[in-house]
Each structure stands twice: as structure tokens, then as C-alpha cells.
Amino acid sequence: MFITYGRLFWCIGNVMVAAPTRAQLLNLRPGRDSAVVFPPRSKPDQWGETHCPFPVRLTYETTELNPAAALRDLELRTGVQITSADRDSLPLFGDAAGQTYTHHYLHNLLRLALTHLYGATVAALYTWHSFRSGLATALHAANVPDSMIMLICRWMCPESLHVYRRMGTREHERLINEASSMNVDAIQSANVVRVVGDQGYAALFADLQLNQSAHARDFNRTSNTAQDTRTRQLTPAEPTTPTAPPPPRPLPRAQPQRPTFVGPPARLQPLPGTMQPGDAVVVPAGLWPAYSCRELGGAGWAATIRRVHASTARVSFDVAQTRDGRPYEDELLPLNELRVAAV
């Protein structure tokens, strides 16, 4: 489970060479020829079926830190002197005795190099796994898919990828800046809200061609109008459509009179405390000054709470009707606008 000379091939003039000669190595052409390294079997791929078939290609250049040039130097120093049979067993990275380096030796070597360059405090932060994490992070920043990062870094499970791949601070800032300019209009059927002033709310989102400042201005104006109960008008319930011919008109008989509250206006007071569905309340007549109130001496309309929210309540009118005898629809009103009649 380590790289041997047998897993190092050379692509020279578009021809794959398993055991190059000294002359071939000395005449490598920069930008054309390359080293091709096949990954060995590893702990997550012990049978060599997942990662081994996909080699790493390193183009030869004459720069100081070019990896293909470093491998060429290893070949010139050792590879050209061994037989083809020895290439399959001799480690590509080994000591003078031809043995693989131990983890302890390489760990101390890295620690000494980093200490010499940056000091002991910085050196203690890094291990050889830092190279894998750095590569995975750089690939992620280059928009490489997770599946390809796992193949390049030879991980079998996504959990390993999530441990080593990091998001850079610049990438985080870029994503947040892009998100701040997005128009988020996602909605689900389970959380469609029912708000006061639905017509204005729908009209605001119907015209998506307006700029952001116009959206914000219209939204604020609509919201302020919807929250002011004095600007709304009572809406009568729609009459039901008969599905059968109406029955014959009965003989005229005395009709009960709609209750009319006369006398001095009732004295209203704020809600006593926490209200519950079924509690009786009064909708002050001042909420709709354009309507004539004949209940409680003109002080307001008698109503019953049907549902209580955090700061609002849905109420139904007990007596109030239109001129043609239709009851008014339920209304969602702020709790601080409702009153109770003083006893």
C-alpha cells in the first residue's frame, strides 16, 4: 500500500513508457511530456478498485518546484538502475536502504521544517493531513463537485469530505453578499399566511418588474394601511347561490323586529385580561365612523371572540346586519382596539 516505481509511468512523445532510459529522461520536453502516477491500494480501497484506475498526470516543466521534474530526478538517481521486476517492489519514496518512511519519521521531518520556517507555535498547528484538507478546500473553492473531490483525495464516504473540506472566509463573504441581493419568493402551501389587507399584499407581489425600493415603499404603505382598522370597511357576507327553486312564499306573518339598542351610550372599558374564544366583547363604533351603530346606545357592536392570536382576535358580530338582513363577516381586529361593556 505504497507507491512503487512500477506505478510510475512516463508519457514521452504521446507514448507510455514503463521503464524509461536515462537518455529519454534527459530529453523530456517541457509542456509536452509528463509523469503518470497510479495511486496504490489504500485503507479505504484495499482491493484497488475505486481509486487505482485513475492516475495522476504531472506535466514536466523546468521550474524549481515542478513535481514531474522531481520524479525525473528520482528516476535518474535510482530508477534507471533497477530491473523491471524491482520496479514493482521498490518504494518510489524511500530511504537509502530502499525502505518506506515511517509515519513518525515523516511527521518529525515536517515539524522540523515548519519550525525552521515559521516557529514552533505555528508548526504545531499542521500535520500531513493539512495538505489533504488544503487540497480539498482549494478544489471546493474552484467549484469542483464533491464526488470529484472524493475521487481526487481518495475518500470513500462523504463524512470524510465534510471533515477536511473547509469554506474560506472570502468564499463565505462572497456567498453572503450574493444572497443579500437575491429576491426570495419561495412559499409552501402549509405556511401561506392570511393577513389583513390581502388585496394589497397580492398586488405588491403581482408586479415583480418594480425595483427593490419601489417594492419596499409599496409594502410599507400597504402594511400601514392594513393595520389601521379605521381605514377598512365592513364587508357583508356573500349570499349563497340557491341550488333548487325557491319554495312558495308563505303567508305573511309578523316578523320579529331586529333588536335596537336605544338610550345613552354604554360605557366601555378595556379588556380585563387574557381573552378566550367565546368571550363577549364590543367593537367600538369609532373603528368605522362611516357606519351608523344602533347597538349599546351607539357605543359599538356586540361581538364574540372566535379565535385569539398573539395581538389580534377574530370576532363575529352578534347582531349587526346589512339593510337586506345579511350578517357581517368575521373580522380580525387588534386586541387593544376591543372593549367590554361596563356592568
C-alpha positions as CSV (number, residue, x, y, z in Angstrom):
1,M,0.0,0.0,0.0
2,F,2.6,2.5,-1.1
3,I,3.7,3.9,-4.4
4,T,6.4,1.9,-6.1
5,Y,8.5,2.7,-9.3
6,G,6.2,0.2,-11.0
7,R,3.3,2.6,-10.6
8,L,5.2,5.5,-12.2
9,F,4.8,5.7,-16.0
10,W,6.2,8.3,-18.4
11,C,4.3,9.8,-21.3
12,I,7.1,10.7,-23.8
13,G,6.0,11.9,-27.2
14,N,2.5,10.6,-26.5
15,V,3.9,7.1,-25.9
16,M,3.5,5.5,-22.5
17,V,6.9,4.2,-21.2
18,A,7.0,2.0,-18.1
19,A,10.8,1.9,-17.7
20,P,12.4,4.9,-19.3
21,T,16.1,5.1,-20.2
22,R,18.5,7.8,-19.0
23,A,18.5,9.3,-22.5
24,Q,14.7,9.5,-22.6
25,L,14.6,11.2,-19.2
26,L,17.3,13.7,-20.1
27,N,15.4,14.7,-23.3
28,L,12.0,15.3,-21.7
29,R,10.3,18.2,-23.4
30,P,8.6,20.8,-21.2
31,G,4.9,21.2,-21.7
32,R,4.6,18.0,-23.7
33,D,6.0,15.1,-21.7
34,S,4.6,14.1,-18.3
35,A,4.8,11.7,-15.4
36,V,1.7,9.5,-14.8
37,V,1.4,8.1,-11.3
38,F,-1.2,5.4,-10.5
39,P,-2.5,5.5,-6.9
40,P,-1.7,2.4,-4.8
41,R,-4.1,0.4,-2.7
42,S,-5.1,2.2,0.5
43,K,-7.1,1.7,3.7
44,P,-10.4,2.8,2.1
45,D,-9.7,1.0,-1.2
46,Q,-7.8,-2.2,-0.2
47,W,-8.6,-4.0,-3.4
48,G,-7.6,-1.1,-5.7
49,E,-11.0,-1.0,-7.4
50,T,-12.1,2.6,-6.8
51,H,-9.1,4.9,-7.0
52,C,-6.3,2.9,-8.5
53,P,-7.6,3.0,-12.1
54,F,-7.5,6.8,-12.2
55,P,-3.9,8.1,-12.5
56,V,-2.4,11.5,-11.6
57,R,-0.9,13.3,-14.6
58,L,2.0,15.7,-13.9
59,T,3.3,17.7,-16.8
60,Y,7.0,18.2,-17.0
61,E,8.3,21.8,-16.7
62,T,11.7,23.2,-15.9
63,T,10.5,25.2,-12.9
64,E,12.1,24.7,-9.5
65,L,9.0,23.1,-7.7
66,N,7.7,21.1,-10.7
67,P,6.7,17.6,-9.3
68,A,7.4,15.8,-12.6
69,A,11.0,17.2,-12.6
70,A,11.4,15.9,-9.0
71,L,10.2,12.5,-10.1
72,R,12.6,12.6,-13.1
73,D,15.5,13.2,-10.7
74,L,14.4,10.1,-8.6
75,E,14.4,8.1,-11.8
76,L,17.8,9.3,-12.8
77,R,19.2,8.6,-9.3
78,T,17.6,5.1,-8.8
79,G,15.0,4.1,-11.3
80,V,17.2,3.6,-14.3
81,Q,19.5,1.3,-12.3
82,I,16.9,-1.3,-11.3
83,T,15.2,-4.1,-13.2
84,S,11.5,-4.2,-14.2
85,A,10.8,-6.8,-11.5
86,D,12.3,-4.5,-8.9
87,R,10.2,-1.5,-10.0
88,D,7.1,-3.3,-8.7
89,S,8.5,-3.7,-5.2
90,L,10.9,-0.8,-4.6
91,P,9.2,2.2,-3.0
92,L,9.3,5.4,-5.0
93,F,9.7,7.4,-1.8
94,G,12.1,5.5,0.5
95,D,15.3,5.8,2.4
96,A,18.8,4.8,1.3
97,A,18.1,1.2,2.3
98,G,15.1,1.0,0.0
99,Q,12.6,1.0,2.9
100,T,9.4,3.2,3.1
101,Y,9.5,6.1,5.5
102,T,7.6,5.6,8.8
103,H,4.8,8.0,9.8
104,H,6.9,9.0,12.8
105,Y,9.9,9.9,10.7
106,L,7.8,12.0,8.2
107,H,5.9,13.7,11.0
108,N,9.1,14.8,12.7
109,L,10.5,15.9,9.4
110,L,7.5,18.1,8.6
111,R,7.6,19.6,12.2
112,L,11.3,20.4,11.9
113,A,10.8,22.1,8.5
114,L,7.8,24.2,9.7
115,T,9.6,25.1,12.9
116,H,12.6,26.4,11.0
117,L,10.4,28.5,8.7
118,Y,7.6,29.7,11.0
119,G,8.4,28.8,14.6
120,A,7.3,26.0,16.9
121,T,3.9,27.6,17.7
122,V,2.8,27.6,14.0
123,A,4.4,24.2,13.3
124,A,2.3,22.6,16.0
125,L,-0.9,23.5,14.0
126,Y,-0.1,21.4,11.0
127,T,0.2,17.7,10.1
128,W,0.5,15.9,6.7
129,H,-3.3,15.7,6.8
130,S,-3.3,19.5,6.4
131,F,-2.2,19.0,2.8
132,R,-5.3,16.9,2.1
133,S,-7.5,19.5,3.8
134,G,-5.9,22.3,1.9
135,L,-6.3,20.5,-1.4
136,A,-10.0,19.6,-0.7
137,T,-10.7,23.2,0.3
138,A,-9.0,24.6,-2.8
139,L,-10.9,22.2,-5.1
140,H,-14.2,23.3,-3.4
141,A,-13.3,26.9,-4.0
142,A,-12.7,26.0,-7.7
143,N,-16.3,24.7,-7.9
144,V,-15.2,21.1,-8.2
145,P,-18.1,18.7,-7.4
146,D,-17.9,16.8,-4.1
147,S,-17.9,13.5,-6.0
148,M,-14.7,14.5,-7.9
149,I,-13.1,15.9,-4.7
150,M,-13.6,12.5,-3.1
151,L,-12.1,10.7,-6.1
152,I,-9.0,13.0,-6.2
153,C,-8.4,12.8,-2.5
154,R,-9.4,9.1,-2.3
155,W,-12.2,9.3,0.2
156,M,-14.9,6.7,0.2
157,C,-17.6,8.3,2.4
158,P,-18.9,11.9,2.4
159,E,-18.3,12.2,6.1
160,S,-14.5,12.3,5.5
161,L,-15.0,15.0,2.9
162,H,-17.1,17.2,5.3
163,V,-14.3,16.9,7.9
164,Y,-11.4,18.0,5.7
165,R,-13.1,20.4,3.2
166,R,-13.4,23.9,4.6
167,M,-15.1,27.1,3.4
168,G,-12.8,30.0,3.1
169,T,-13.6,33.4,4.6
170,R,-13.6,35.1,1.2
171,E,-16.0,32.5,-0.2
172,H,-18.2,32.9,2.8
173,E,-18.3,36.7,2.3
174,R,-19.0,36.3,-1.4
175,L,-21.9,33.9,-0.8
176,I,-23.4,36.2,1.8
177,N,-23.1,39.2,-0.5
178,E,-24.8,37.3,-3.3
179,A,-27.6,36.1,-1.0
180,S,-28.3,39.7,0.1
181,S,-29.2,40.7,-3.4
182,M,-31.4,37.7,-4.2
183,N,-35.2,38.0,-4.4
184,V,-36.5,35.2,-2.2
185,D,-40.1,34.3,-3.2
186,A,-40.3,30.7,-2.0
187,I,-43.5,29.7,-0.3
188,Q,-45.3,26.4,0.7
189,S,-48.9,25.6,0.8
190,A,-48.7,24.8,4.6
191,N,-47.4,28.3,5.5
192,V,-49.4,30.6,3.3
193,V,-50.3,33.4,5.7
194,R,-53.7,35.1,6.0
195,V,-53.1,38.7,6.7
196,V,-55.3,41.8,6.9
197,G,-55.2,43.6,3.5
198,D,-54.7,40.6,1.3
199,Q,-55.6,42.5,-1.8
200,G,-52.7,45.0,-1.3
201,Y,-50.4,42.2,-0.4
202,A,-51.2,40.3,-3.6
203,A,-50.9,43.4,-5.7
204,L,-47.5,44.1,-4.3
205,F,-46.1,40.7,-5.5
206,A,-48.0,40.7,-8.8
207,D,-45.8,43.3,-10.4
208,L,-42.2,41.9,-10.0
209,Q,-40.8,44.3,-12.5
210,L,-40.6,47.1,-10.0
211,N,-37.2,47.9,-8.4
212,Q,-36.4,47.0,-4.8
213,S,-37.0,50.5,-3.5
214,A,-40.5,50.6,-5.1
215,H,-41.3,47.2,-3.5
216,A,-40.3,48.4,-0.1
217,R,-42.2,51.6,-0.4
218,D,-45.4,49.9,-1.6
219,F,-45.1,47.2,1.1
220,N,-44.7,49.8,3.9
221,R,-47.7,51.8,2.6
222,T,-49.9,48.7,2.2
223,S,-48.9,47.3,5.6
224,N,-49.6,50.6,7.4
225,T,-53.0,50.9,5.7
226,A,-53.9,47.3,6.5
227,Q,-53.0,47.7,10.2
228,D,-55.2,50.8,10.6
229,T,-58.6,49.4,11.3
230,R,-60.2,52.9,10.8
231,T,-59.4,52.7,7.0
232,R,-61.2,49.4,6.4
233,Q,-64.8,49.0,5.6
234,L,-67.1,46.3,6.9
235,T,-67.8,43.6,4.2
236,P,-71.1,41.9,4.1
237,A,-71.1,38.1,3.6
238,E,-71.8,37.0,0.1
239,P,-75.3,35.5,-0.3
240,T,-75.4,31.8,-1.0
241,T,-76.5,30.7,-4.5
242,P,-79.7,28.6,-4.4
243,T,-79.3,25.1,-5.9
244,A,-83.0,24.5,-6.1
245,P,-86.1,26.5,-7.0
246,P,-87.2,28.6,-4.0
247,P,-90.2,27.3,-2.1
248,P,-93.6,29.0,-2.4
249,R,-93.8,32.2,-0.4
250,P,-95.6,31.6,2.9
251,L,-98.5,33.6,4.0
252,P,-97.5,37.0,5.5
253,R,-96.9,36.9,9.2
254,A,-95.5,39.1,11.8
255,Q,-91.7,39.3,11.5
256,P,-89.5,39.7,14.6
257,Q,-88.0,43.1,14.9
258,R,-84.3,43.5,14.9
259,P,-83.1,44.5,18.3
260,T,-82.4,48.2,18.5
261,F,-80.4,49.5,21.5
262,V,-81.6,52.9,22.5
263,G,-80.7,55.1,25.4
264,P,-77.5,56.6,26.5
265,P,-74.2,55.1,25.1
266,A,-72.9,52.2,27.0
267,R,-69.7,52.8,29.0
268,L,-66.9,50.8,27.5
269,Q,-63.7,49.8,29.2
270,P,-60.5,47.9,28.1
271,L,-60.4,44.2,28.1
272,P,-60.0,42.8,31.6
273,G,-57.1,40.4,30.8
274,T,-56.4,37.3,28.7
275,M,-59.3,36.7,26.4
276,Q,-60.6,33.2,25.3
277,P,-62.7,32.1,22.4
278,G,-66.4,32.6,23.3
279,D,-65.8,35.7,25.4
280,A,-68.2,38.6,24.7
281,V,-66.5,41.9,23.5
282,V,-67.6,45.2,22.0
283,V,-66.2,46.5,18.7
284,P,-66.2,50.3,19.3
285,A,-68.2,52.3,16.8
286,G,-65.3,54.6,16.3
287,L,-63.5,52.0,14.3
288,W,-65.9,52.6,11.4
289,P,-67.3,56.1,11.9
290,A,-69.0,56.0,8.4
291,Y,-71.4,53.3,9.7
292,S,-74.4,54.1,11.9
293,C,-74.3,52.0,15.1
294,R,-77.7,51.3,16.8
295,E,-76.3,48.9,19.5
296,L,-75.4,49.8,23.0
297,G,-76.7,53.3,22.5
298,G,-74.4,53.8,19.6
299,A,-71.2,52.9,21.6
300,G,-70.3,49.8,19.5
301,W,-71.3,46.5,18.1
302,A,-71.7,43.4,20.3
303,A,-69.4,40.6,19.2
304,T,-67.9,37.2,20.3
305,I,-64.3,36.1,20.1
306,R,-63.8,33.1,17.8
307,R,-60.0,32.8,17.8
308,V,-57.2,34.6,19.7
309,H,-53.8,35.3,18.3
310,A,-50.8,37.0,19.8
311,S,-52.0,40.5,19.4
312,T,-55.2,40.1,17.4
313,A,-58.5,38.3,17.7
314,R,-61.1,37.1,15.1
315,V,-64.6,38.2,16.2
316,S,-68.1,37.5,14.8
317,F,-70.8,40.1,15.2
318,D,-73.8,39.0,17.3
319,V,-76.5,41.4,16.0
320,A,-75.1,43.7,13.2
321,Q,-76.6,43.1,9.8
322,T,-76.8,44.9,6.5
323,R,-80.0,46.5,5.3
324,D,-81.0,43.4,3.4
325,G,-80.6,41.2,6.5
326,R,-77.2,39.6,5.8
327,P,-74.7,39.2,8.7
328,Y,-71.4,40.8,8.6
329,E,-68.4,38.6,8.0
330,D,-65.9,37.9,10.8
331,E,-63.2,40.4,11.3
332,L,-59.6,40.2,12.5
333,L,-59.0,43.1,14.9
334,P,-56.3,44.2,17.2
335,L,-56.9,43.2,20.8
336,N,-56.1,46.7,22.1
337,E,-59.0,48.1,20.0
338,L,-61.6,45.8,21.5
339,R,-63.6,46.7,24.6
340,V,-66.1,45.3,27.0
341,A,-69.3,46.9,28.3
342,A,-69.1,48.1,31.9
343,V,-71.6,46.3,34.1
